[in-house]
Amino acid sequence: MTDFLDAAIEAARAAGELLRQNFHQQLRVNATYKHDIKLEIDVTTQELITDLLLQKFPQHALYGEEGIVGDQGAEYQWIVDPLDGTVNYFYGIPHFCTSIALRHRDQMVAGVIYDPIRDEMWAGRKGEAPTLNGEPFRVSERTELSDAIISVGLSKTGQTIREGMPLLQDMVQRVRKCRLLGSAALDMAYVACGRFDAYIEQGISLWDIAAGWLLIEGAGGVVDLQPRLDMKDKYMVVASSGRIQLNLQ
């Protein structure tokens, strides 16, 4: 597992350097949607990560936001979001990251989330305490919802926005602050290290939260991930420290 985690860290740092070099530069837009943007740099970054990981582990598969490589039934599968926070990146907002997780059969066994602007690397292996830039961390010790800071994501479709808005409206009255920062993977990392107390989203992809899932559980938190039956390959996620009562309706 050490080799796997070291490879993920190396790939995340390389991806982060590429993203740093191109931040605030002119960017090629591959596609635009009502609530999203697809950039060429997303694809280029995933290709870099793919080359670095599969050169070391050619028998592995890769499942990423920008496409899949290899036999998706392989014993080991890398789950990659090369640039989580693409809209932030495009608009020059310095809040985005790279997320890389490794799944062995049906379990996440290693994961990293790297914020290249702040040079923050969350890293973990299953069964071990995760680290932030080499230092172990735990989830928040806060127990009162009124003291909590949570993120309520609104996803990218009209349906998930309609579902998320009542939850946001409810939570903003009950917690200290709600935050919508534009990167699901960083939201998960922030829950893991105690900056946030919870992250809730109605429709998210596995590559957005795979690494954060491992980090949160490794740091003592809980992740409830439920597949959406009405949206292909989308999930509802409630990730928290496990110390607050969210009482979701």
PECORVEN-V804667 format. One record per pair of residues at least 24 apart in sequence whose ideal C-beta (glycine too) atoms are under 7 Angstrom apart, sorted by the first residue. I is the first residue (numbers start at 0). J is the second residue. If there is no record, write none. Layout:
<<I	J> <I	J>>
This chain:
<<0	108> <0	109> <0	124> <3	101> <3	109> <4	109> <4	122> <4	124> <6	52> <6	55> <7	99> <7	101> <7	109> <7	111> <8	111> <8	120> <8	122> <9	51> <10	48> <10	51> <10	52> <10	99> <11	97> <11	99> <11	111> <11	113> <11	120> <12	113> <13	47> <13	51> <14	44> <14	47> <14	48> <14	81> <14	97> <15	97> <15	113> <15	115> <16	115> <17	43> <17	44> <17	47> <18	44> <18	82> <18	115> <19	115> <22	88> <23	91> <26	89> <34	155> <35	86> <35	155> <36	85> <36	86> <36	89> <38	85> <38	89> <40	82> <41	65> <41	81> <41	82> <41	85> <44	81> <44	82> <45	79> <45	81> <48	79> <48	81> <48	99> <52	77> <62	206> <63	206> <64	204> <64	206> <74	103> <74	104> <75	101> <75	103> <76	102> <77	101> <78	102> <78	205> <78	206> <78	209> <79	206> <80	184> <80	206> <80	207> <83	182> <83	183> <83	184> <83	207> <84	181> <84	182> <84	185> <86	181> <87	181> <87	182> <94	180> <94	181> <94	182> <94	185> <95	182> <96	182> <96	184> <96	185> <98	184> <98	206> <98	207> <98	209> <98	210> <99	210> <100	209> <100	210> <100	213> <107	209> <107	212> <107	213> <110	209> <110	210> <110	213> <110	214> <111	210> <112	184> <112	185> <112	188> <112	210> <112	211> <112	214> <114	185> <121	188> <121	191> <121	192> <121	214> <123	213> <123	214> <123	217> <125	213> <127	217> <128	217> <129	191> <129	214> <129	217> <129	218> <131	192> <136	191> <136	192> <136	193> <136	218> <137	193> <137	218> <137	219> <138	190> <138	191> <138	193> <138	215> <138	218> <138	219> <138	220> <138	240> <139	193> <139	196> <139	240> <139	242> <140	242> <141	196> <141	242> <141	243> <142	242> <142	243> <144	173> <144	174> <144	243> <144	244> <145	174> <145	175> <146	175> <147	174> <147	175> <147	196> <147	197> <147	243> <148	174> <148	175> <148	176> <148	178> <148	195> <148	196> <149	174> <149	177> <149	195> <149	196> <149	197> <149	198> <149	199> <150	178> <150	179> <150	180> <150	186> <150	195> <150	198> <151	177> <151	179> <151	199> <152	179> <152	183> <152	186> <152	199> <152	200> <152	203> <153	179> <154	200> <154	201> <154	202> <154	203> <156	202> <159	201> <159	202> <162	201> <163	201> <166	199> <183	207> <183	208> <184	208> <184	210> <184	211> <187	211> <187	212> <187	214> <187	215> <187	238> <188	214> <190	215> <190	220> <190	238> <190	239> <190	240> <191	215> <191	218> <191	220> <192	218> <196	239> <196	240> <196	243> <197	237> <197	238> <197	239> <197	243> <197	245> <198	238> <199	237> <200	236> <201	235> <202	227> <202	230> <202	233> <202	235> <203	233> <203	234> <203	236> <204	232> <204	233> <205	234> <208	236> <211	238>>
